[in-house]
Amino acid sequence: MHVKMNFSRPELIYLFLTILGLLLPWYFNIQFFLTEPDTSIGNFVALTFLSYPSISINMDLTVCLLTYFVWFIPEAIRLKIKNWWIFIVLCFLIAFAFSFPLFMLVRERKLRKAGLRD
């Protein structure tokens, strides 16, 4: 049985970003687990607040994440995306950099299926 996966250009871009959003953060997460004696979540979070640049990036991502939730939840409900809450879980279990482009991929496919995209 052959399954043909037909992706539009935006969908391919979102797929590529989803893969990057999985690989890049987890490469460094694995480095943390391999090199840090205390691999607790508390230590992980504490280490992200060690310098002003890291705090700045933390705050930047926090505001982006909150903005994403404010936009994506009503959007997922409006488009009737099943199990939309999984994207919230994925933000925290895998990475926001993974969950956001994955949602955009699912959203783009849903819009294309509804005839709202070429």
PAGUZA-460070 format. One record per atom (N, C-alpha, C): residue in three letters; residue number from 1; x, y, z. Coordinates in steps of 0.05 Angstrom, whole numbers, plus 5000, padded with zeros to 4 digits. Layout:
N
  resn  resi     X     Y     Z
   Ala   NUM     X     Y     Z
...
This chain:
118
  resn  resi     X     Y     Z
   Met     1  5017  4976  5000
   Met     1  5000  5000  5000
   Met     1  5018  5025  5000
   His     2  5012  5043  4982
   His     2  5028  5067  4979
   His     2  5011  5091  4988
   Val     3  5022  5106  5007
   Val     3  5008  5130  5017
   Val     3  5022  5154  5006
   Lys     4  5007  5171  4991
   Lys     4  5019  5195  4980
   Lys     4  5014  5218  4999
   Met     5  5036  5231  5007
   Met     5  5034  5254  5024
   Met     5  5038  5279  5007
   Asn     6  5017  5294  5005
   Asn     6  5017  5318  4988
   Asn     6  5019  5343  5007
   Phe     7  5041  5357  5005
   Phe     7  5046  5380  5022
   Phe     7  5048  5405  5005
   Ser     8  5035  5427  5014
   Ser     8  5038  5453  5001
   Ser     8  5065  5464  5010
   Arg     9  5073  5486  4997
   Arg     9  5098  5499  5005
   Arg     9  5098  5508  5034
   Pro    10  5076  5522  5043
   Pro    10  5075  5530  5072
   Pro    10  5076  5505  5090
   Glu    11  5063  5484  5083
   Glu    11  5063  5460  5100
   Glu    11  5091  5448  5102
   Leu    12  5106  5448  5080
   Leu    12  5133  5438  5080
   Leu    12  5151  5455  5098
   Ile    13  5147  5481  5097
   Ile    13  5162  5500  5114
   Ile    13  5155  5494  5144
   Tyr    14  5130  5491  5150
   Tyr    14  5122  5485  5178
   Tyr    14  5132  5458  5187
   Leu    15  5132  5438  5169
   Leu    15  5143  5412  5175
   Leu    15  5173  5414  5181
   Phe    16  5188  5429  5165
   Phe    16  5216  5433  5169
   Phe    16  5221  5447  5196
   Leu    17  5205  5467  5202
   Leu    17  5208  5482  5228
   Leu    17  5201  5464  5252
   Thr    18  5181  5447  5248
   Thr    18  5173  5428  5269
   Thr    18  5196  5409  5275
   Ile    19  5209  5399  5255
   Ile    19  5232  5381  5259
   Ile    19  5255  5396  5272
   Leu    20  5261  5420  5263
   Leu    20  5281  5436  5277
   Leu    20  5274  5442  5306
   Gly    21  5248  5447  5310
   Gly    21  5239  5453  5337
   Gly    21  5240  5429  5356
   Leu    22  5242  5405  5345
   Leu    22  5246  5381  5360
   Leu    22  5276  5377  5365
   Leu    23  5291  5378  5343
   Leu    23  5320  5370  5345
   Leu    23  5337  5390  5360
   Leu    24  5334  5416  5354
   Leu    24  5352  5436  5366
   Leu    24  5349  5438  5396
   Pro    25  5325  5442  5407
   Pro    25  5323  5443  5436
   Pro    25  5331  5417  5450
   Trp    26  5324  5395  5438
   Trp    26  5330  5369  5451
   Trp    26  5359  5361  5449
   Tyr    27  5373  5372  5429
   Tyr    27  5402  5367  5429
   Tyr    27  5414  5379  5454
   Phe    28  5406  5404  5461
   Phe    28  5417  5417  5485
   Phe    28  5405  5405  5511
   Asn    29  5380  5396  5510
   Asn    29  5369  5382  5533
   Asn    29  5385  5357  5540
   Ile    30  5392  5342  5519
   Ile    30  5408  5318  5523
   Ile    30  5436  5325  5534
   Gln    31  5448  5347  5524
   Gln    31  5474  5356  5534
   Gln    31  5471  5362  5564
   Phe    32  5449  5375  5572
   Phe    32  5444  5381  5600
   Phe    32  5444  5355  5616
   Phe    33  5429  5335  5607
   Phe    33  5426  5310  5622
   Phe    33  5453  5294  5622
   Leu    34  5469  5298  5602
   Leu    34  5495  5284  5601
   Leu    34  5517  5297  5618
   Thr    35  5515  5323  5622
   Thr    35  5536  5338  5635
   Thr    35  5530  5348  5662
   Glu    36  5505  5351  5669
   Glu    36  5498  5364  5695
   Glu    36  5493  5343  5716
   Pro    37  5506  5346  5739
   Pro    37  5501  5326  5761
   Pro    37  5472  5327  5772
   Asp    38  5460  5351  5773
   Asp    38  5433  5354  5783
   Asp    38  5415  5359  5759
   Thr    39  5401  5338  5750
   Thr    39  5384  5340  5726
   Thr    39  5354  5345  5733
   Ser    40  5349  5355  5757
   Ser    40  5322  5360  5765
   Ser    40  5310  5383  5749
   Ile    41  5284  5384  5747
   Ile    41  5271  5406  5732
   Ile    41  5276  5432  5746
   Gly    42  5278  5432  5773
   Gly    42  5284  5456  5788
   Gly    42  5311  5468  5780
   Asn    43  5331  5450  5778
   Asn    43  5358  5459  5770
   Asn    43  5358  5469  5741
   Phe    44  5343  5454  5724
   Phe    44  5341  5462  5696
   Phe    44  5331  5491  5694
   Val    45  5309  5496  5708
   Val    45  5297  5523  5707
   Val    45  5316  5544  5720
   Ala    46  5328  5536  5742
   Ala    46  5347  5555  5756
   Ala    46  5370  5563  5737
   Leu    47  5380  5544  5722
   Leu    47  5402  5550  5704
   Leu    47  5394  5569  5682
   Thr    48  5369  5571  5675
   Thr    48  5360  5590  5654
   Thr    48  5359  5619  5665
   Phe    49  5362  5622  5691
   Phe    49  5362  5649  5702
   Phe    49  5389  5658  5713
   Leu    50  5410  5648  5701
   Leu    50  5437  5654  5711
   Leu    50  5449  5680  5701
   Ser    51  5439  5690  5679
   Ser    51  5449  5715  5668
   Ser    51  5427  5732  5657
   Tyr    52  5432  5758  5654
   Tyr    52  5412  5776  5642
   Tyr    52  5404  5768  5614
   Pro    53  5423  5760  5597
   Pro    53  5415  5751  5570
   Pro    53  5396  5726  5571
   Ser    54  5402  5707  5588
   Ser    54  5385  5683  5589
   Ser    54  5358  5690  5601
   Ile    55  5357  5709  5620
   Ile    55  5331  5718  5632
   Ile    55  5316  5732  5610
   Ser    56  5329  5749  5594
   Ser    56  5316  5763  5572
   Ser    56  5304  5744  5553
   Ile    57  5318  5724  5545
   Ile    57  5307  5703  5526
   Ile    57  5284  5689  5539
   Asn    58  5287  5682  5565
   Asn    58  5265  5670  5580
   Asn    58  5239  5686  5579
   Met    59  5242  5712  5585
   Met    59  5219  5729  5585
   Met    59  5207  5733  5557
   Asp    60  5224  5735  5538
   Asp    60  5215  5737  5510
   Asp    60  5199  5713  5502
   Leu    61  5209  5689  5508
   Leu    61  5194  5664  5501
   Leu    61  5169  5661  5518
   Thr    62  5169  5670  5542
   Thr    62  5145  5669  5559
   Thr    62  5123  5685  5548
   Val    63  5129  5710  5539
   Val    63  5109  5727  5527
   Val    63  5099  5715  5501
   Cys    64  5117  5704  5485
   Cys    64  5110  5691  5460
   Cys    64  5091  5667  5465
   Leu    65  5098  5651  5485
   Leu    65  5082  5628  5492
   Leu    65  5054  5636  5501
   Leu    66  5052  5656  5518
   Leu    66  5026  5666  5527
   Leu    66  5009  5677  5504
   Thr    67  5022  5692  5486
   Thr    67  5009  5703  5463
   Thr    67  4999  5680  5445
   Tyr    68  5015  5660  5441
   Tyr    68  5008  5636  5426
   Tyr    68  4983  5623  5437
   Phe    69  4982  5619  5464
   Phe    69  4958  5607  5476
   Phe    69  4933  5624  5472
   Val    70  4936  5650  5475
   Val    70  4913  5668  5471
   Val    70  4902  5667  5443
   Trp    71  4920  5663  5423
   Trp    71  4912  5661  5395
   Trp    71  4903  5633  5387
   Phe    72  4920  5614  5395
   Phe    72  4916  5587  5384
   Phe    72  4892  5572  5395
   Ile    73  4885  5576  5420
   Ile    73  4862  5561  5432
   Ile    73  4836  5569  5417
   Pro    74  4829  5595  5415
   Pro    74  4805  5601  5399
   Pro    74  4807  5593  5370
   Glu    75  4831  5594  5358
   Glu    75  4835  5587  5330
   Glu    75  4830  5557  5327
   Ala    76  4840  5541  5345
   Ala    76  4837  5512  5343
   Ala    76  4807  5504  5347
   Ile    77  4794  5518  5365
   Ile    77  4765  5513  5369
   Ile    77  4749  5521  5344
   Arg    78  4756  5545  5334
   Arg    78  4742  5555  5310
   Arg    78  4745  5536  5286
   Leu    79  4769  5525  5283
   Leu    79  4774  5506  5260
   Leu    79  4766  5477  5267
   Lys    80  4756  5473  5291
   Lys    80  4748  5446  5300
   Lys    80  4771  5426  5297
   Ile    81  4794  5434  5307
   Ile    81  4817  5416  5307
   Ile    81  4814  5398  5331
   Lys    82  4812  5372  5326
   Lys    82  4809  5353  5347
   Lys    82  4833  5352  5365
   Asn    83  4829  5347  5390
   Asn    83  4850  5344  5410
   Asn    83  4870  5367  5410
   Trp    84  4860  5391  5407
   Trp    84  4877  5415  5405
   Trp    84  4894  5419  5431
   Trp    85  4884  5409  5453
   Trp    85  4898  5412  5479
   Trp    85  4925  5398  5479
   Ile    86  4928  5379  5461
   Ile    86  4954  5365  5460
   Ile    86  4977  5384  5453
   Phe    87  4971  5405  5438
   Phe    87  4992  5424  5431
   Phe    87  5002  5439  5456
   Ile    88  4985  5443  5476
   Ile    88  4994  5455  5501
   Ile    88  5013  5436  5516
   Val    89  5005  5411  5517
   Val    89  5022  5390  5530
   Val    89  5049  5389  5516
   Leu    90  5049  5389  5489
   Leu    90  5074  5387  5474
   Leu    90  5092  5410  5479
   Cys    91  5081  5434  5484
   Cys    91  5097  5457  5491
   Cys    91  5115  5452  5515
   Phe    92  5104  5438  5534
   Phe    92  5119  5433  5559
   Phe    92  5134  5407  5560
   Leu    93  5125  5387  5545
   Leu    93  5139  5361  5545
   Leu    93  5161  5360  5524
   Ile    94  5158  5374  5502
   Ile    94  5178  5373  5481
   Ile    94  5191  5401  5478
   Ala    95  5176  5420  5467
   Ala    95  5186  5447  5465
   Ala    95  5165  5464  5451
   Phe    96  5164  5490  5458
   Phe    96  5147  5509  5444
   Phe    96  5156  5511  5415
   Ala    97  5182  5509  5410
   Ala    97  5193  5510  5383
   Ala    97  5184  5487  5366
   Phe    98  5174  5465  5379
   Phe    98  5163  5442  5365
   Phe    98  5133  5445  5362
   Ser    99  5119  5452  5383
   Ser    99  5090  5453  5384
   Ser    99  5079  5474  5366
   Phe   100  5091  5498  5366
   Phe   100  5080  5520  5350
   Phe   100  5080  5514  5320
   Pro   101  5103  5507  5308
   Pro   101  5102  5501  5280
   Pro   101  5085  5476  5273
   Leu   102  5084  5457  5292
   Leu   102  5067  5433  5287
   Leu   102  5037  5442  5286
   Phe   103  5029  5460  5304
   Phe   103  5002  5470  5303
   Phe   103  4997  5485  5276
   Met   104  5017  5501  5268
   Met   104  5014  5515  5243
   Met   104  5011  5496  5219
   Leu   105  5026  5474  5220
   Leu   105  5024  5454  5199
   Leu   105  4995  5442  5199
   Val   106  4986  5434  5222
   Val   106  4959  5422  5224
   Val   106  4938  5443  5215
   Arg   107  4941  5467  5224
   Arg   107  4922  5489  5216
   Arg   107  4922  5493  5186
   Glu   108  4946  5494  5174
   Glu   108  4948  5499  5145
   Glu   108  4935  5476  5130
   Arg   109  4939  5451  5139
   Arg   109  4927  5428  5125
   Arg   109  4896  5429  5128
   Lys   110  4887  5437  5152
   Lys   110  4858  5440  5156
   Lys   110  4846  5461  5138
   Leu   111  4860  5484  5136
   Leu   111  4850  5505  5118
   Leu   111  4850  5497  5089
   Arg   112  4871  5482  5081
   Arg   112  4872  5473  5053
   Arg   112  4850  5453  5048
   Lys   113  4846  5435  5067
   Lys   113  4824  5415  5064
   Lys   113  4797  5428  5062
   Ala   114  4793  5451  5076
   Ala   114  4768  5465  5075
   Ala   114  4766  5483  5050
   Gly   115  4787  5483  5033
   Gly   115  4786  5499  5009
   Gly   115  4793  5529  5013
   Leu   116  4805  5535  5036
   Leu   116  4811  5563  5043
   Leu   116  4840  5569  5036
   Arg   117  4855  5550  5025
   Arg   117  4883  5553  5016
   Arg   117  4885  5540  4989
   Asp   118  4904  5549  4973
   Asp   118  4909  5537  4946
   Asp   118  4923  5510  4949
